[in-house]
C-alpha cells in the first residue's frame, strides 16, 4: 500500500501587534484568504479582457465584481445556514459553500447589471471564462487549508489531512461523513482521502480553456454563459461522488441536485440562444 501525502495547512503568521494599550493578534493570513483574493482579481481581469474583445464595455466589471464579492459571501453563508438548519451558522467562520455563493453572486450581479441598464446575458457571456478561472484558483485555497477533501482512499496520490478542517481521523470520517470504517481502526487514526480540491483545480482550468476558446462564438447572448453552467454543473455532479459529504438526499448530495439544476439552465440557454448574433464583434 503506498504511503499517503501528508498535508499541512499554508498559514502566514504575523504574530501579535501592540498599539499602545491595544493588543491585536495573533494575526494569521491563510492560504484560503490569499486564494480568494487572487480568484476575484483574476476573474475580474479575465472578464474585462473578454468583454473588451467582444466589443462590450469592460468598465462595468468594477460594479459587477463588487456585487459578485458581496453576493458570494452572503449567498454562501445563507446556503450553509440552510444546510445546517441553524441561523447561528451565519456568524461562524465556516460555511463558504460554492453553490450558495454562485447563486447569491448571480442574483446580485443581475440586479447591478439591470441597474446599469445593460444586458445581463451579454455581460454574463463575457464574465463566464473569468468565473471558471477564478474557480480554479479558489479551489487552491481549499487545498491550502485542508477542507473540501474527498472520501477515504488509499491508492496513488492519496492525501492525509492531520490538520485539516476537519482532520481526516477515522472517528471524524465515520461520524461526519459516514465512511463506515471498521471499528478495529482507532478513532484517532489519520486516514487518507482523495485530494478532490486538486481535481477541481484541474477541471476548473479545463473549463476555462474551453470557454476561452469559445469566447468569439457567433451565438446569441447567453449561449457562452449557458456553456459555463452546463460545464460547471456536470463538473460538480461528478466530483461529488469523490467528495466526503454529509448532506445526502437519498443517493445524491444536495450539491448534486443544485448541480443538475445549473446544468439544466445551461442546456436551456445553449439550445435557446444558439441562433447567430451578427452584431458580435468579428475579432479573432
C-alpha positions in Angstrom: 0.0 0.0 0.0 1.5 3.4 -1.0 2.2 5.9 1.7 -0.2 8.9 1.6 1.0 12.5 1.1 0.8 14.3 4.4 -0.8 17.7 4.1 -0.1 20.7 6.3 -2.0 23.9 6.0 -0.5 27.0 4.5 -0.6 29.8 7.1 1.5 33.0 7.3 1.7 34.2 10.9 2.3 37.9 11.5 2.5 37.5 15.3 0.9 39.8 17.8 0.8 43.6 17.3 0.6 46.2 20.0 -0.7 49.7 19.5 -0.3 51.4 22.8 -2.5 49.6 25.3 -4.3 47.8 22.5 -3.1 44.3 21.6 -4.1 42.8 18.2 -3.4 39.2 17.3 -2.1 36.7 16.8 -2.7 37.7 13.2 -2.6 35.0 10.6 -3.1 35.0 6.8 -4.3 31.7 5.4 -3.9 30.2 2.0 -7.6 30.3 1.6 -7.7 34.1 2.0 -4.9 34.6 -0.4 -6.6 32.3 -2.9 -9.9 34.1 -2.6 -8.3 37.5 -3.3 -6.4 36.0 -6.3 -9.5 34.3 -7.6 -11.6 37.5 -7.6 -8.7 39.6 -9.1 -8.2 37.0 -11.8 -11.9 36.7 -12.6 -12.1 40.5 -12.8 -9.1 40.8 -15.2 -10.2 37.9 -17.4 -13.8 39.2 -17.7 -12.6 42.7 -18.5 -10.4 41.4 -21.3 -13.1 39.1 -22.8 -15.7 41.9 -22.6 -13.4 44.3 -24.4 -12.5 41.7 -27.0 -16.2 41.0 -27.7 -17.0 44.7 -28.1 -18.6 45.4 -24.7 -17.7 48.0 -22.0 -15.2 46.4 -19.6 -15.6 49.1 -17.0 -18.9 47.6 -15.9 -16.8 44.9 -14.2 -15.9 47.4 -11.5 -19.5 47.3 -10.3 -20.1 43.6 -11.2 -17.0 42.3 -9.3 -18.0 44.2 -6.2 -21.5 42.8 -6.5 -20.1 39.3 -7.0 -18.0 39.6 -3.9 -20.9 40.7 -1.7 -23.3 38.2 -3.3 -20.8 35.3 -2.9 -20.3 36.0 0.8 -24.0 36.4 1.6 -25.2 33.6 -0.6 -22.6 31.2 0.6 -23.4 31.8 4.3 -27.2 31.7 3.8 -26.9 28.4 1.8 -24.7 26.9 4.6 -27.1 28.1 7.3 -29.9 26.3 5.5 -27.9 23.1 5.2 -27.1 23.3 8.9 -30.6 24.2 9.9 -29.3 26.9 12.2 -29.3 30.6 11.8 -26.3 30.8 14.1 -24.3 29.2 11.3 -24.4 32.7 9.6 -21.9 34.1 12.1 -19.3 31.3 12.1 -16.1 31.3 10.1 -17.1 28.1 8.3 -19.6 27.8 5.5 -18.3 29.4 2.3 -20.3 27.0 0.1 -19.7 27.4 -3.6 -23.2 26.9 -4.9 -24.7 29.3 -2.4 -22.0 31.8 -3.3 -22.7 31.3 -7.0 -26.4 31.8 -6.7 -26.0 34.9 -4.5 -23.4 36.3 -6.8 -25.5 35.8 -10.0 -28.6 37.3 -8.3 -26.8 40.5 -7.1 -24.8 40.9 -10.3 -28.0 40.6 -12.3 -29.5 43.4 -10.2 -26.5 45.6 -10.7 -26.4 45.0 -14.4 -30.1 45.8 -14.7 -29.4 49.0 -12.7 -26.7 49.9 -15.1 -29.2 49.3 -18.0 -27.1 46.6 -19.6 -28.0 43.1 -20.9 -27.4 40.5 -18.2 -26.9 37.7 -20.7 -24.4 39.7 -22.8 -22.3 40.6 -19.7 -22.6 37.1 -18.3 -21.1 35.8 -21.6 -18.1 38.0 -21.1 -17.8 37.0 -17.4 -18.1 33.2 -17.9 -14.4 32.5 -18.7 -13.4 34.6 -15.7 -15.7 32.6 -13.4 -14.0 29.4 -14.5 -10.5 30.8 -14.0 -11.5 32.2 -10.6 -13.0 28.9 -9.6 -9.8 27.0 -10.4 -7.7 29.5 -8.3 -10.2 29.5 -5.5 -10.0 25.7 -5.1 -6.3 26.0 -4.4 -7.4 27.8 -1.2 -9.4 24.8 -0.1 -6.3 22.7 -0.6 -4.2 25.2 1.3 -6.3 25.0 4.5 -7.3 21.3 4.1 -11.0 21.3 3.7 -13.4 20.1 1.0 -11.4 16.9 0.6 -12.6 13.5 -0.7 -13.8 10.2 0.6 -11.5 7.6 2.1 -8.9 6.5 -0.4 -5.6 4.6 -0.2 -4.4 4.5 -3.8 -1.8 6.6 -5.6 -1.7 10.3 -4.8 -3.8 9.7 -1.6 -3.5 12.6 0.9 -3.9 12.6 4.7 -5.0 15.9 6.4 -4.0 15.6 10.1 -4.6 19.3 10.5 -7.5 19.6 8.1 -10.9 21.2 8.5 -11.9 18.8 10.0 -9.0 16.5 10.4 -9.2 13.2 8.5 -9.4 11.0 11.6 -11.2 7.7 11.5 -13.6 8.9 14.1 -14.4 12.0 12.1 -14.8 10.2 8.8 -17.2 7.8 10.4 -19.3 10.3 12.5 -19.4 13.2 10.0 -19.0 11.6 6.6 -20.5 8.1 7.2 -17.3 6.4 6.0 -18.2 3.1 7.7 -14.6 2.3 8.6 -14.3 -0.8 10.7 -14.4 -0.4 14.5 -11.0 -2.0 14.7 -9.5 1.3 13.5 -8.8 3.6 16.4 -10.8 6.9 16.2 -7.6 9.0 16.3 -6.0 7.2 13.3 -5.2 9.6 10.5 -6.9 8.4 7.3 -6.0 9.2 3.7 -8.6 10.5 1.2 -9.0 11.7 -2.4 -7.4 15.2 -3.0 -10.6 16.4 -4.6 -9.5 20.1 -4.2 -6.8 19.4 -6.8 -9.2 17.5 -9.0 -11.4 20.7 -9.1 -8.4 22.9 -9.8 -7.6 20.8 -12.9 -11.2 20.7 -14.0 -11.6 24.4 -13.4 -8.7 25.0 -15.7 -10.2 22.7 -18.4 -13.5 24.7 -18.2 -11.6 27.9 -18.5 -9.7 26.6 -21.6 -13.0 25.6 -23.3 -14.7 28.9 -22.5 -11.7 30.9 -23.6 -11.6 29.1 -27.0 -15.4 29.7 -27.4 -15.3 33.4 -26.4 -15.8 34.6 -30.0 -18.7 32.3 -30.8 -21.4 33.7 -33.0 -24.4 32.6 -31.0 -26.9 34.9 -29.3 -26.2 36.5 -25.9 -26.3 34.0 -23.1 -25.0 31.0 -25.1 -21.5 31.2 -23.6 -22.9 31.6 -20.1 -25.0 28.6 -20.8 -21.9 26.6 -21.7 -20.4 27.6 -18.4 -23.5 26.5 -16.5 -23.5 23.1 -18.2 -19.8 22.5 -17.7 -19.9 23.7 -14.0 -23.0 21.6 -13.3 -21.5 18.4 -14.8 -18.1 19.0 -13.1 -19.7 19.4 -9.7 -22.1 16.5 -10.1 -19.2 14.1 -11.0 -16.8 15.4 -8.4 -19.4 14.9 -5.6 -19.0 11.2 -6.0 -15.5 11.6 -4.7 -16.1 14.2 -2.0 -16.5 13.5 1.7 -20.0 14.7 2.2 -22.8 14.6 4.9 -25.6 16.4 3.0 -27.1 13.2 1.4 -30.6 13.3 0.0 -31.2 9.7 -1.0 -28.4 8.5 -3.2 -27.1 12.0 -4.1 -25.9 15.1 -2.2 -27.7 18.4 -2.1 -24.9 19.9 -4.1 -25.5 17.4 -6.8 -29.2 18.4 -7.0 -28.2 22.0 -7.4 -25.6 21.0 -10.0 -28.3 19.2 -12.0 -30.4 22.4 -11.9 -27.5 24.6 -13.0 -26.6 22.2 -15.8 -30.3 22.2 -16.9 -30.3 26.0 -17.1 -27.1 25.8 -19.1 -28.7 23.3 -21.5 -31.7 25.6 -22.0 -29.5 28.6 -22.7 -27.4 26.5 -25.2 -30.5 25.4 -27.1 -32.5 28.6 -26.9 -29.6 31.0 -27.7 -27.9 29.1 -30.5 -29.0 31.4 -33.3 -26.2 33.6 -34.7 -25.8 37.1 -33.4 -24.5 39.2 -36.3 -23.7 42.3 -34.2 -21.0 40.4 -32.3 -17.5 41.7 -32.9 -15.6 39.7 -35.6 -12.3 39.8 -33.8 -10.3 36.5 -33.9 
